[in-house]
Amino acid sequence: MKAVLCVEHGGPEKLVVADIALPEPGRGQVRISVKAVGVNFPDTLIIQNLYQFKPALPFSPGGECAGIVSAIGEGITDVAVGEQVIAMTGHGAMAEEVIANRGQVVKMAPGMPFDIAAGFTMTYGTSHHALKQRANLQPGETLLVLGAAGGVGLTAVELGKVMGARVIAAASSDEKLELCRQMGADEVINYATEDLKDRIKQLTGGKGADVIYDPVGDRFAEPAFRGIAWNGRYLVIGFAAGAIPALPLNLPLIKGASIVGVFWGAFTQAEPALHRENMEELLRWYADGKLKPHVSRHFPLAEGAEAIRWMMDRKALGKIVLTV
């Protein structure tokens, strides 16, 4: 079978497409014939050996996929060959077939297209866990989303509206902000041309944002935090802009605010039952038409390196998906 392989750490240009042996599922595992693969920011890090998880070389990137179960291992009784599933693999999904542990697999919603399913788990899962368990976002509160047109950012905009919040979307271009409006944002901020802290205060009547969702980091973190409300929650999602920011700790003190870490991958391992409940709720919302995932570009499997480069260059609006 064919797979996109990282044989040495570095940029996506070092990735190769190669034939590898068909894997066999062990006890408690399923093999999936991959139909589509979601491309995510962690893919850009894992190939450079910069991610929290560091698989041994060679490995295939790709942390999530959708496909059809092609084989089951010993002990599997609730998933059958031929069923359509989503798998959260961490890595390895940029291949024609992939092995997943049973706990990493959920069944697709009826009628769900493979490309939508492939890009659903990581982004919606991260944002849902962040807003529900970590921020305890309440109806009527104001949610500010940085990097709002990216993969996780756009899902935070959607979920914020589903959860009853007033949503302010912040991004770096008018094109990105128009997409955020289409996905439900109440107000927008172009932080390439506007003062982020001042605009937050203007749009909130001086109160500030109750919850700030930050997958960007770098120079945007401090002005965003200076626009947080009393008792606000600042969600640390990631650092897509590059540098990990250092916030002056007097800011959370004077604001009575919290800096809250969000590590969704670790959450799924530490609290699998709650993770399953979250996924069931998200898939219900999708089936009810409350969520409308946005896939902006498809690449074939053989162009996995180009897809990751597209992500690294911050060209993605919503999701990028590989089709197999």
matplotlib code that plots the C-alpha trace (Angstrom):
import matplotlib.pyplot as plt

x = [0.0, 1.1, 1.8, 3.3, 6.4, 8.6, 12.0, 14.0, 12.8, 12.4, 9.9, 7.3, 9.6, 11.5, 8.4, 8.2, 5.5, 6.4, 5.0, 4.9, 3.5, -0.2, -0.6, -2.6, -4.7, -3.8, -6.1, -8.4, -7.6, -9.2, -7.8, -9.4, -9.3, -8.7, -10.9, -9.9, -7.4, -7.7, -4.6, -4.0, -1.4, 0.2, 1.2, 3.5, 5.1, 5.4, 7.4, 9.9, 10.2, 8.6, 5.4, 4.6, 4.5, 7.6, 7.1, 10.1, 11.3, 10.0, 6.4, 3.4, 1.9, -1.9, -3.7, -7.3, -9.0, -12.3, -12.8, -14.2, -13.3, -11.4, -10.3, -10.8, -8.6, -9.3, -11.8, -13.6, -17.3, -19.0, -17.4, -17.8, -15.9, -17.6, -18.7, -17.9, -15.8, -13.7, -10.4, -8.2, -4.8, -2.3, -0.2, -0.1, -3.3, -1.7, -1.8, -4.2, -4.7, -4.2, -4.4, -6.4, -7.1, -10.8, -10.9, -9.7, -12.6, -16.2, -18.9, -19.7, -23.1, -25.5, -24.9, -21.8, -19.3, -15.8, -14.1, -16.3, -15.8, -12.0, -11.7, -14.2, -12.7, -9.6, -10.9, -14.4, -13.2, -10.5, -12.9, -15.8, -13.6, -12.0, -15.3, -17.3, -15.0, -12.1, -13.9, -17.4, -18.7, -22.2, -25.1, -24.9, -21.1, -18.7, -16.2, -13.2, -11.6, -8.2, -7.1, -10.8, -10.7, -8.3, -9.2, -9.8, -10.7, -13.7, -15.1, -14.8, -16.8, -19.5, -19.6, -19.6, -22.9, -24.4, -23.6, -25.3, -22.4, -21.8, -18.8, -16.1, -13.9, -10.3, -8.2, -5.6, -7.6, -11.0, -11.4, -11.0, -13.3, -16.0, -15.9, -16.2, -19.3, -20.8, -20.1, -22.0, -19.6, -21.4, -18.5, -15.0, -11.6, -8.8, -5.8, -3.5, -5.0, -6.8, -5.6, -6.7, -7.0, -8.8, -11.3, -12.1, -12.9, -15.0, -17.0, -17.7, -18.5, -15.3, -16.2, -13.8, -14.3, -15.4, -13.5, -10.6, -9.7, -6.1, -4.6, -2.2, 0.0, 3.1, 2.5, -1.3, -1.5, -0.8, -3.0, -5.8, -5.4, -5.4, -8.9, -10.2, -13.2, -13.2, -13.2, -12.3, -10.8, -7.9, -7.7, -4.2, -4.8, -1.6, 1.0, 0.4, 2.0, 5.4, 6.7, 5.3, 4.3, 5.3, 2.5, 3.2, 1.6, 0.2, -2.4, -4.4, -4.0, -5.6, -8.2, -9.1, -8.7, -7.5, -5.0, -6.3, -4.4, -6.2, -4.5, -7.3, -5.2, -4.2, -7.8, -9.1, -6.6, -7.2, -11.0, -12.2, -15.8, -16.2, -14.5, -17.0, -19.9, -18.4, -18.1, -21.7, -22.9, -20.9, -22.2, -25.8, -25.3, -23.9, -26.9, -29.2, -27.7, -26.2, -22.6, -21.5, -17.9, -16.0, -13.4, -11.6, -9.3, -8.7, -5.4, -4.8, -2.8, 0.3, 0.3, 0.4, 3.6, 2.0, -1.0, 1.2, 3.1, -0.3, -1.1, 2.4, 2.0, -1.3, -3.3, -6.0, -9.6, -11.3, -10.1, -7.7, -8.3, -6.4, -8.5, -7.5]
y = [0.0, 3.6, 6.0, 9.5, 8.9, 11.1, 9.4, 12.3, 15.3, 18.6, 20.5, 18.9, 18.9, 16.0, 13.8, 10.9, 8.7, 5.0, 1.5, -0.2, -3.5, -3.8, -3.6, -6.2, -5.3, -6.7, -7.3, -4.4, -2.8, -2.2, -1.6, 1.1, 1.6, 5.3, 7.5, 10.9, 12.4, 15.7, 17.9, 19.8, 22.1, 19.3, 17.6, 20.6, 20.1, 16.3, 16.1, 18.6, 16.6, 19.6, 18.1, 16.6, 13.1, 12.0, 8.8, 6.8, 7.2, 6.4, 7.2, 8.6, 11.9, 12.4, 12.4, 11.8, 10.1, 8.6, 5.4, 1.9, -0.9, -3.5, -5.9, -6.3, -7.7, -10.1, -8.8, -6.3, -7.0, -3.6, -2.6, -4.7, -4.9, -2.6, 0.1, 3.7, 5.2, 8.2, 7.5, 9.8, 8.1, 10.8, 9.9, 7.3, 8.3, 9.6, 6.1, 3.8, 1.7, 2.5, 0.7, 2.3, 1.3, 0.7, 3.7, 6.0, 5.0, 6.5, 5.6, 8.3, 10.1, 8.7, 10.3, 12.1, 12.6, 11.1, 14.4, 16.1, 13.2, 13.2, 16.8, 16.7, 15.1, 17.1, 20.6, 20.2, 18.0, 20.5, 23.5, 21.7, 20.4, 23.9, 25.8, 23.3, 21.7, 24.1, 27.5, 26.6, 29.0, 30.2, 31.5, 35.3, 35.5, 37.0, 34.7, 36.1, 33.7, 34.5, 32.9, 32.5, 31.4, 28.5, 24.9, 25.1, 28.8, 28.4, 25.5, 27.7, 30.3, 27.8, 26.1, 29.4, 30.3, 26.9, 27.3, 30.7, 33.1, 36.4, 35.7, 38.1, 36.7, 38.0, 37.2, 38.7, 39.5, 40.7, 37.5, 35.4, 37.6, 37.3, 33.5, 34.0, 36.1, 33.4, 30.9, 33.0, 35.5, 38.5, 40.9, 40.8, 42.3, 42.5, 42.4, 43.2, 46.7, 47.3, 47.6, 44.3, 45.5, 48.7, 46.9, 44.3, 47.0, 49.0, 45.9, 44.9, 48.4, 48.3, 45.1, 42.8, 39.2, 36.6, 33.8, 34.2, 31.2, 31.5, 29.0, 31.7, 33.0, 35.1, 38.9, 38.6, 37.0, 40.0, 42.6, 40.0, 39.3, 43.0, 42.9, 40.1, 40.6, 40.3, 36.6, 35.9, 32.6, 32.7, 29.4, 28.4, 26.2, 26.5, 28.7, 28.8, 32.2, 30.8, 32.1, 31.0, 34.2, 35.2, 37.1, 39.4, 37.6, 40.9, 40.8, 37.7, 39.1, 42.5, 41.0, 38.1, 36.0, 32.5, 31.1, 27.7, 25.1, 22.9, 19.7, 17.8, 14.8, 14.1, 14.7, 11.9, 9.5, 10.7, 10.9, 8.6, 8.3, 12.1, 12.3, 9.8, 11.9, 15.0, 13.2, 11.9, 15.5, 16.9, 14.3, 14.9, 18.6, 17.8, 15.5, 18.2, 20.7, 22.9, 22.4, 23.0, 22.0, 24.0, 22.2, 24.8, 22.6, 18.9, 17.4, 13.8, 11.5, 11.8, 15.6, 15.2, 17.3, 20.1, 20.0, 20.3, 23.2, 24.9, 24.6, 25.9, 28.9, 29.7, 29.6, 27.3, 28.6, 26.0, 22.5, 20.9, 17.3, 14.6, 12.3, 8.6]
z = [0.0, -0.5, 2.3, 2.8, 5.0, 7.1, 6.8, 8.2, 10.3, 8.5, 6.3, 4.2, 1.2, 2.9, 2.9, 0.4, -1.0, -0.7, -0.8, 2.7, 4.0, 4.7, 8.5, 10.4, 13.4, 16.8, 19.8, 20.4, 17.0, 13.7, 10.2, 8.2, 4.4, 4.4, 2.2, 3.4, 5.9, 7.8, 7.7, 11.0, 12.5, 14.5, 11.2, 10.6, 13.9, 14.1, 10.9, 12.3, 15.6, 17.4, 18.6, 22.1, 20.6, 18.8, 16.8, 15.7, 12.1, 9.5, 10.2, 8.3, 9.5, 9.6, 13.0, 11.8, 9.0, 7.8, 6.0, 5.9, 8.4, 6.4, 9.2, 13.0, 15.6, 18.5, 21.0, 18.8, 18.9, 18.4, 15.1, 11.9, 8.6, 6.1, 8.7, 8.0, 10.8, 11.9, 13.6, 15.7, 15.2, 16.3, 13.3, 10.5, 8.7, 5.5, 4.0, 2.1, 5.2, 8.9, 12.2, 15.1, 18.6, 19.3, 21.6, 18.8, 16.5, 16.3, 13.8, 11.2, 11.3, 8.7, 5.3, 6.4, 3.5, 4.0, 3.5, 6.1, 8.6, 8.1, 9.3, 12.0, 15.1, 15.9, 15.3, 16.6, 19.4, 20.5, 20.4, 22.1, 25.0, 25.3, 25.4, 27.4, 30.0, 30.2, 29.8, 31.0, 28.4, 29.3, 27.1, 26.8, 27.4, 24.9, 23.2, 21.3, 18.8, 17.5, 14.2, 13.6, 10.0, 10.6, 11.2, 15.0, 15.0, 12.6, 14.7, 17.8, 16.1, 15.2, 18.6, 20.4, 18.6, 19.2, 22.9, 23.0, 23.1, 21.4, 19.1, 18.1, 15.3, 14.9, 11.8, 9.5, 6.4, 5.3, 3.2, 6.3, 8.3, 5.7, 6.1, 9.9, 9.4, 7.1, 9.9, 12.5, 14.0, 15.4, 15.2, 13.5, 14.1, 11.5, 13.7, 10.7, 10.4, 13.8, 17.3, 18.9, 22.5, 21.6, 19.3, 21.9, 24.4, 21.8, 20.8, 24.5, 25.8, 27.9, 29.7, 27.7, 26.4, 28.9, 27.1, 24.7, 22.4, 21.3, 18.8, 17.5, 20.4, 19.5, 19.5, 19.7, 23.1, 25.3, 23.6, 23.6, 27.3, 28.1, 26.6, 28.8, 31.2, 35.0, 35.8, 32.2, 30.9, 28.5, 26.6, 25.4, 22.3, 20.4, 18.8, 15.1, 14.7, 15.9, 19.2, 22.5, 24.3, 27.8, 29.6, 32.5, 35.5, 36.9, 34.1, 35.4, 38.9, 38.2, 35.9, 38.3, 35.2, 34.5, 32.0, 31.0, 29.1, 26.5, 25.5, 23.8, 22.8, 26.4, 27.5, 25.2, 26.9, 30.5, 30.3, 27.5, 28.7, 28.7, 25.3, 23.9, 25.3, 23.6, 20.3, 20.5, 21.2, 18.3, 15.8, 17.0, 16.4, 12.9, 12.2, 13.3, 10.9, 13.7, 12.5, 8.8, 8.5, 5.9, 3.7, 1.7, -0.3, -1.3, -2.1, -3.3, -1.0, -3.2, -2.6, 1.2, 1.4, -0.5, 1.8, 4.9, 3.2, 2.6, 6.3, 7.3, 5.1, 6.8, 3.6, 5.1, 5.5, 7.6, 6.8, 4.3, 3.4, 1.6, -0.5, -1.0]

ax = plt.figure().add_subplot(projection="3d")
ax.plot(x, y, z, "-o")
ax.set_aspect("equal")
plt.show()
